[in-house]
């Protein structure tokens, strides 16, 4: 029963909590059709009746297995199904796999009944079956509820409680992080970005902008904040307003521009455009930081980065390498500004922002 053909069959239809009785006959027929098209009858010499019966057996089995998949460690410790460890890992990985088209529709949204009501529309828009959309949404919500208030590494907690591979656990960490902080990802100007782009940025923010990033417990002894890798470090966000001096102080702004232009003269193909637009770009990057004290501006982080930096550079046809050279020099030159006393804060902010902007800068 647990040969490759059987496990591949599971890829062809969703268990989705449907009891495999007479009402499940149509989904079973769909699965049989998939197996027939794969050439299984010719490969095995089986009859259509045997294939139908075998598929129904799989369907019943997976229905019973599904409740165990909601808490994967239970699958490892149960004795009813004799499944080799490698097959258990495969089943868990496939059950928690998701479609990028689906996750892009729900990324950053609250994982609530309100969002679940939109699954019909998402199914129609993406071409993903409603049953599959429900499974994926329920998986996102289940993982979120289990790990949202846990201390320690978000990725480690997901791996411990759901036994996912490192890559899939990191993807789920990004989904949890975005759902918790409600980042806007659905605006038209963000549609060119993939889930991979957002997940890359989420990983950088988790590593550098959360309480867990600096290994600090909350300073308030009565604080209920245990989710150190899920919440952004509010003290850090408060401190970012100190960076405003870089654009509010005209002398500092002029000196910063001079240092960057001197270092990059002859090295950028868009040097004239950079020189002419330096102050606008700098104000954009610094003002994004200063506004992160407000929840709405946290949610609009990616909208602001695209509006204030990506779009202006793209409209001037900056090559990616010029963007990289500019950001490196822009960040490093702040260390040479006499009177600027927030170097560590600047590095923590720009180190992450550079990585995100370079990832967001594409067509």
C-alpha positions in Angstrom: 0.0 0.0 0.0 2.8 2.4 0.8 4.7 2.1 -2.4 5.7 5.1 -4.6 2.6 4.8 -6.7 0.3 5.0 -3.7 2.1 8.1 -2.3 2.0 9.8 -5.7 -1.7 9.1 -5.8 -2.1 11.3 -2.7 -0.7 14.2 -4.7 -3.6 13.9 -7.1 -6.4 14.8 -4.6 -7.0 16.4 -1.3 -8.2 14.5 1.8 -9.6 17.8 3.1 -11.6 16.2 5.9 -14.1 14.5 3.6 -15.3 11.2 4.9 -14.6 8.5 2.3 -18.0 7.1 2.0 -20.4 7.1 -1.0 -20.2 10.9 -1.1 -16.5 10.7 -1.8 -17.0 8.6 -4.9 -16.4 11.5 -7.3 -13.1 12.5 -5.7 -12.0 8.9 -5.8 -12.9 8.7 -9.5 -10.9 11.8 -10.1 -7.9 10.2 -8.4 -8.4 7.0 -10.4 -8.4 9.0 -13.6 -5.1 10.6 -12.6 -3.6 7.2 -12.0 -4.9 5.9 -15.3 -3.4 8.8 -17.2 -0.1 8.1 -15.5 0.0 4.7 -17.2 -0.4 2.6 -14.1 -2.7 0.0 -15.7 -0.1 -0.8 -18.4 2.7 -0.8 -15.9 1.1 -3.2 -13.5 -1.4 -5.2 -15.6 -4.1 -4.4 -13.0 -7.8 -4.1 -14.0 -9.8 -1.0 -13.7 -11.8 -2.6 -10.8 -8.7 -3.4 -8.9 -7.4 0.2 -9.4 -10.7 1.6 -8.2 -10.6 -0.6 -5.0 -6.9 0.2 -4.4 -7.6 4.0 -4.7 -10.5 3.8 -2.3 -8.3 2.0 0.2 -5.8 4.8 -0.1 -8.5 7.4 0.4 -9.8 5.7 3.6 -6.2 5.4 4.9 -5.4 9.0 4.3 -8.6 10.1 5.9 -7.6 8.3 9.0 -4.1 9.7 8.8 -5.1 13.3 8.4 -5.9 13.8 12.1 -2.4 12.7 12.9 -0.9 15.1 10.4 -2.5 18.0 12.4 0.1 17.1 15.1 2.9 15.3 13.2 4.8 14.0 16.3 1.7 11.8 16.9 2.2 10.2 13.5 5.7 9.1 14.6 4.5 7.6 17.8 1.3 5.8 16.6 1.3 2.1 16.1 -1.7 1.6 13.8 0.0 2.3 10.5 3.3 0.7 9.8 4.9 3.5 7.7 8.7 3.7 7.3 10.2 6.9 8.7 11.2 8.2 5.3 7.6 7.8 4.1 6.3 9.6 7.3 8.6 12.5 6.5 7.4 12.6 2.9 3.7 12.5 3.9 4.2 15.4 6.4 6.2 17.5 3.9 3.6 17.0 1.2 0.6 17.7 3.5 2.2 21.0 4.7 3.4 22.0 1.2 1.6 25.0 -0.3 1.1 26.7 -3.6 2.9 30.0 -4.1 -0.1 31.5 -5.9 -2.2 30.7 -2.8 0.2 32.0 -0.2 0.6 35.3 -2.1 -3.2 35.8 -1.8 -3.2 35.4 2.0 0.3 36.6 3.0 0.1 39.3 5.7 -3.6 38.8 6.3 -5.1 37.8 9.6 -5.6 34.1 9.6 -9.2 34.3 10.7 -12.7 33.3 9.6 -13.0 36.5 7.7 -10.0 35.5 5.4 -11.3 32.0 5.2 -14.5 33.3 3.7 -12.5 34.6 0.8 -11.2 31.2 -0.2 -13.8 30.7 -2.8 -12.6 33.8 -4.7 -9.0 32.8 -4.2 -9.7 29.3 -5.6 -11.3 30.9 -8.7 -8.5 33.4 -9.2 -5.6 31.0 -8.8 -7.2 27.8 -10.3 -6.3 25.9 -7.1 -9.1 23.6 -5.9 -11.2 25.0 -2.9 -10.3 21.8 -0.9 -6.6 22.5 -1.4 -7.1 26.2 -0.5 -8.8 25.1 2.7 -6.1 22.6 3.6 -3.3 25.2 3.0 -5.2 27.9 5.0 -5.9 25.6 7.9 -2.2 24.5 8.0 -1.1 28.1 8.1 -3.5 28.9 10.9 -2.6 25.7 12.8 1.1 26.5 12.8 0.5 30.1 13.7 -1.6 29.2 16.7 0.9 26.7 18.0 4.0 28.9 17.8 2.8 32.5 18.1 3.5 32.7 21.8 6.5 30.5 22.1 9.9 31.7 23.2 13.0 31.0 21.2 13.7 30.5 17.5 10.5 30.5 15.4 12.1 28.1 12.8 13.2 25.7 15.6 9.7 25.8 17.2 8.0 25.0 13.9 10.4 22.2 13.2 10.0 20.7 16.7 6.2 20.7 16.6 5.5 20.0 12.9 8.7 18.1 11.8 9.1 20.1 8.6 12.3 20.3 6.6 14.5 23.3 7.2 13.4 25.1 4.0 9.6 24.5 4.6 9.9 25.5 8.3 11.6 28.8 7.2 8.8 29.4 4.8 6.2 28.9 7.5 8.2 31.1 9.8 7.8 33.9 7.2 4.1 33.2 6.9 3.7 33.4 10.7 5.8 36.6 10.9 3.8 38.3 8.2 0.5 37.3 9.7 1.5 38.5 13.1 2.8 41.9 11.9 0.1 42.2 9.2 2.4 43.5 6.5 0.6 44.8 3.4 1.5 42.6 0.4 -1.7 42.8 -1.8 -1.3 46.4 -3.2 -1.0 46.5 -7.0 2.5 47.9 -6.9 3.6 44.9 -4.9 2.2 42.3 -7.2 5.5 41.8 -9.0 7.0 40.5 -5.8 7.0 36.7 -5.2 6.5 34.9 -1.9 10.2 34.1 -2.0 11.0 37.9 -2.1 8.9 38.5 1.0 10.2 35.3 2.8 13.8 36.5 2.2 13.0 39.8 3.9 11.1 38.2 6.7 14.1 36.1 7.5 16.3 39.2 7.6 13.9 41.0 9.9 13.5 38.0 12.2 17.3 37.8 12.5 17.9 41.5 13.1 14.7 43.4 14.1 13.0 41.2 16.7 13.7 40.8 20.4 15.0 37.3 19.7 17.6 38.9 17.3 19.4 40.5 20.2 18.7 37.8 22.7 17.0 40.2 25.1 14.0 39.4 27.3 11.4 42.2 27.7 12.6 44.9 30.1 9.1 45.0 31.8 9.0 42.1 34.3 5.2 42.0 33.9 5.4 41.7 30.2 3.5 38.9 28.6 5.6 39.0 25.4 7.0 35.5 25.0 7.0 35.4 21.2 10.5 36.9 20.8 11.0 35.9 17.2 7.5 36.9 16.1 7.2 40.5 17.3 9.4 43.3 16.1 11.5 44.9 18.9 9.4 47.9 19.9 12.3 49.7 21.6 14.3 49.4 18.4 11.5 50.8 16.4 11.1 53.7 18.9 14.8 54.5 18.7 14.7 54.7 14.9 13.3 58.2 15.0 16.8 59.3 16.1 18.0 58.7 12.6 15.9 61.7 11.4 18.9 63.8 12.2 20.5 62.5 9.0 18.0 64.4 6.8 16.8 67.1 9.3 20.3 68.5 9.8 21.2 70.2 6.5 24.9 70.1 7.2 24.8 66.4 7.9 22.7 65.7 4.8 25.1 67.7 2.6 28.1 66.0 4.1 26.6 62.6 3.7 25.9 63.3 0.0 29.4 64.6 -0.5 31.0 61.5 1.0 28.9 59.2 -1.1 29.4 61.1 -4.4 33.2 61.3 -3.8 33.4 57.6 -3.2 31.2 56.6 -6.2 32.3 59.1 -8.8 33.3 57.1 -11.9 31.9 53.9 -10.5 28.2 54.3 -11.3 26.7 54.3 -14.8 23.8 56.4 -13.2 26.1 58.8 -11.2 24.4 62.0 -12.5 20.9 60.6 -11.6 22.1 59.4 -8.2 23.7 62.8 -7.4 20.6 64.7 -8.5 18.3 62.4 -6.5 20.4 61.7 -3.4 18.5 63.8 -1.0 15.1 62.5 -2.0 16.4 58.9 -1.7 18.0 59.6 1.7 14.9 61.2 3.0 12.8 58.3 1.8 15.0 55.7 3.5 15.3 57.6 6.8 11.6 58.6 6.9 10.6 55.0 6.5 12.7 54.2 9.6 11.3 57.1 11.6 7.7 56.1 10.9 8.0 52.5 12.0 6.9 53.6 15.5 3.3 53.4 14.2 1.6 50.1 13.5 0.1 51.3 10.2 3.5 52.3 8.9 4.9 48.9 10.0 2.2 47.3 7.9 3.0 49.6 4.9 6.7 48.9 5.1 7.0 47.2 1.7 4.7 49.7 0.0 6.9 52.5 1.3 10.2 50.8 0.2 8.9 50.3 -3.3 7.5 53.9 -3.5 10.4 55.7 -1.9 13.3 53.7 -3.3 12.6 51.0 -5.8 10.4 52.9 -8.2 12.6 56.1 -8.3 15.7 54.0 -9.1 13.8 51.9 -11.6 12.5 54.9 -13.4 16.1 56.2 -13.8 17.1 52.7 -15.0 19.6 52.0 -12.3 21.3 48.6 -12.9 21.2 46.3 -9.9 24.9 46.5 -9.3 24.7 50.3 -9.1 21.9 49.9 -6.5 24.2 47.6 -4.6 27.2 50.0 -4.8 25.1 53.0 -3.7 23.5 51.2 -0.7 26.9 49.9 0.5 28.5 53.4 0.3 25.4 55.2 1.6 25.4 52.9 4.7 29.1 53.0 5.3 29.5 56.7 4.8 27.3 57.4 7.8 30.2 56.2 10.0 32.3 59.1 8.9 29.7 61.8 9.8 31.0 63.8 12.7 28.2 64.4 15.2 26.2 61.4 14.2 26.0 59.3 17.3 23.7 56.4 16.3 26.1 54.1 14.4 24.9 50.8 16.0 21.2 51.7 15.5 22.0 52.7 11.9 23.8 49.4 11.2 21.0 47.4 12.6 18.5 49.2 10.4 20.5 49.5 7.2 22.0 46.0 7.4 18.5 44.5 7.0 17.1 47.2 4.7 20.0 46.8 2.2 19.3 43.1 1.9 15.6 43.7 1.5 16.0 46.5 -1.1 18.3 44.4 -3.2 15.9 41.5 -3.2 12.9 43.8 -4.0 14.8 45.5 -6.9 13.7 43.6 -10.0 11.1 43.8 -12.7 
